[in-house]
Structure formats: C-alpha cells, structure tokens
C-alpha cells in the first residue's frame, strides 16, 4: 500500500514541477509558487510513505540478533560448540 502511494506522489510531484514552468509563464508568480508548494507537499508525502514502508518491512523481517551487553556479539561458533 505504501509503495503504491509513494510512487503515485513521486510521479505527481514530478508532473507538478514540470507544469510549474508553464504556470509561472502564463498564470503569474503567485500561481507558480502555489504549484511549487504543491510539489513540495507531494514530495514530503512521498518521503513520509517511504519511511512508513521501511518501518513496516523492518517489522515484518527484523534483523538477526547481535547479542547484548552481557554476552557480547552472537556468532555461529557458539552453536558448533554446543553440538559437540
């Protein structure tokens, strides 16, 4: 879901920036700044959805454990010594 929204707002921001050039020329400075502000909002939404997507992916697939301050770093060697 977040991936689709991220792509949509990215494309929308690019289209608004492309149209802003013509808006500045034909509609004036005020409307041109409104278009640039709209592109900025779309870009911010794109970045927000990217962060939410990465957070959701981390939640679904957490990184492997690295140990704690008492036992130190967890390595595969400890598994081999327990089997022997």
Secondary structure, DSSP 4 states (H G I P E B T S, - for coil): -HHHHHHHHHHHHHHHHHHHHHHHHHH-HHHHHHHHHHHHHHHHHHHHHHHHHHHHHHHHSPPPP--BTTTB---THHHHHHH-
